Amino acid sequence: SSSCACNNDEIIVETSHLSIDAFLRTMLDDDAYHGSVDIGGTMPALGYGKVIHAGCDAKQKVGSYVTGMLGAQTYSTVKSAEVFPMMKMPYLSLRSSLGLVGAPAGLTAYAGVFYVCKRPRKGETVVVTAAAGAVGSVAAQLAKSTGARVIGVAGGKKKGLYLVNDLGLDGAIDYKDQECTIEKQLDEYCPEGIDFIYDNVGGDVLNVFLGRINANGRVVICGAISQYGKARGMACGPSNYIKLAERGALMKGFNFMQYLTSLPFMLFGMFYLYMRGKVKMTEQIELGIESYPMALQKLFTGGNTGKLLVQVQSDSASSVMASKKDDWFGLNEMIF
């Protein structure tokens, strides 16, 4: 309750929704880039919720919504300085702060497509791996908005239909297809090679695509979900890397925090494309904090499509500021 005690510089947050992200798996390893979880510690998770108690030195007020690393728990006691006010954008739900305009999903996709390397151009062929996931699905749509030809990679026919029919991609490669290899599918979908690769998978899948990279091609390394959890030094690197030299191609890795200074431009660009109907985020919501472990497992076994979230508490405020899509005065509420 709001009478719970906390330090003067802390707040207590009642969690509404938690984000299920691939980088959380890396935090179970020692010396992880994003920080490691102690044995017996609370599993980390980005999320948002309502402040139900605030210390006298806290910046937030009781009743306000905040977002940050809340952890996989129903209530979180955090330092006031370690969370941020909810970003309110017209016509978008509060959940979109973890998805379409969230750092670990939509904005990571935006940075990777438009900022890391020379962006895709009309007439080029783009391949996006894990294209049915939160990052990949947005990256594929953003690449499509440039006029490029976009091929998505996912596992299973159902996800392939989602990529083509729901997201409007030009083709889908099924890496789980037992009858037709990835190489044969590339012959069909990318007969003239690949100009731009947005990779979330790594390993053997990336290696195959590197073999088809065109002159002056670009390879953006966003993640390597196929390699997370492997022992140190045991990750499988691409043996076809020499193709980068042969074709004069570039491979560059990134994470969103390296492009934080461009955040206002990314938010504006994403919102502009959203309002034009060029990009959307599919959500898969699991109910209850007890669903968190299985939700995380689904992320690594192909059990999700789009953004995977856990709803901890019902959130009336999250029901879209935007059911009035013709109310352009809502633009005044945009906060960057």
Buried (B, 14 or more C-beta within 10 A) or exposed (E): EEEEEBEEBBBBBBBBBBBBBBBBBBBBBEEBEBEBBEEEEEBBBBBBBBBBBBBEEBBBEEEBBBBBBBBBBBBBBBBBEEBEEBBBBBBBBBBBBBBBBBBBBBBBBBBBBBBBBEBBEEEBBBBBBBBBBBBBBBBBBBBBBBEBBBBBBBBBEEBBEBBBEBBEBBBBBBBEBEEEEBEEBBEEBBEEBBBBBBBBBBBEBBBBBBBBBBEEBBBBBBBBBBBBEEEEEEBBEBEBBEBBEEBEBBBEBBBBEEBEEBBEBBBEBBBEBBBEEBBBBBBBEBEEBEBBEEBBEBBBEBEBBBBBBBBBBEBEEBEBBBEEEEEEEBEEEBEE
